Every structure is written in C-alpha cells, then in structure tokens.
Amino acid sequence: MAREKIIIVGGDAAGMSAASQARRRRPDLEIVVFERTPYTSYSN
C-alpha cells in the first residue's frame, strides 16, 4: 500500500506551521516542503 504524502509549498513560518500540524495529526504521512530559497523558518 502506498504511503500518503502531503506537499507544502513555501518554507516560511506558515509553511513550517502547516508541516508541524500535519506531523502532529498524522505521524504516518510523508511530508515534503518546497522552498525556493536555501532558508526555512525554524523555531524551538
């Protein structure tokens, strides 16, 4: 069975927040984030 995948466009605060929420709600998802710059938003 194929693993479900979510694709997020944008690695700014909103994109990383969406990825974080997706991980908390569905730990089994494969999460892919596309960002055009070499930097993403990160916070502890």
C-alpha positions as CSV (number, residue, x, y, z in Angstrom):
1,M,0.0,0.0,0.0
2,A,1.3,3.5,-0.9
3,R,2.2,5.8,1.8
4,E,0.1,9.1,1.9
5,K,2.1,12.2,1.1
6,I,1.4,15.9,1.8
7,I,3.3,18.6,-0.2
8,I,3.7,22.1,1.2
9,V,4.8,25.0,-1.0
10,G,6.7,27.6,1.0
11,G,9.1,27.1,3.9
12,D,8.2,30.3,5.7
13,A,6.5,30.3,9.1
14,A,3.1,29.4,7.7
15,G,4.5,26.5,5.7
16,M,6.5,25.1,8.6
17,S,3.5,25.5,10.8
18,A,1.4,23.5,8.4
19,A,4.0,20.8,8.3
20,S,4.2,20.7,12.0
21,Q,0.4,20.4,12.4
22,A,0.3,17.7,9.8
23,R,3.0,15.7,11.6
24,R,1.2,16.0,14.9
25,R,-2.1,14.9,13.4
26,R,-0.8,12.2,11.1
27,P,2.6,10.9,12.1
28,D,2.4,8.4,9.3
29,L,2.3,11.0,6.5
30,E,5.3,11.7,4.3
31,I,5.8,15.5,4.4
32,V,7.6,17.3,1.5
33,V,8.2,21.1,1.7
34,F,9.3,23.1,-1.3
35,E,11.1,26.3,-0.7
36,R,12.9,28.4,-3.4
37,T,15.5,29.9,-1.1
38,P,18.1,28.0,0.9
39,Y,16.4,29.0,4.2
40,T,13.3,27.8,6.0
41,S,11.7,29.1,9.1
42,Y,12.7,27.3,12.3
43,S,11.9,27.7,16.0
44,N,12.2,25.6,19.1
